[in-house]
């Protein structure tokens, strides 16, 4: 309670927090723009190279050249990752599960009378098995 009271006292005594706007830090170099800064991809590249066996990165760089190959009019870059675990482990398991659920769907058509028939057939079979074991 004392800590809460102290926090409330400091909060109301200091007033509303001030928002300070400033440009991003550019390592002391003038003229840097956001396009020149590091992105998450730059930090992740060493990990992508180290684990490239598992994630199989695919890169595609296409240059649109009009007059000269030295002065492209546009560059298109595409990058994607194919996971070995997803392709070899999860996808076959998901496909098997979908096949099994399709087979189960044929058994369960949504008809209550059919479910009661399954239940009575199971109980009848269990009773016959119990009677057979007793003799």
PyMOL commands that set and color helices and strands:
alter all, ss='L'
color gray80, all
select helices_A, chain A and resi 2-14+34-36+40-50+52-55+84-107+112-134
alter helices_A, ss='H'
color red, helices_A
select strands_A, chain A and resi 57-64+74-81
alter strands_A, ss='S'
color yellow, strands_A
deselect
rebuild
show_as cartoon
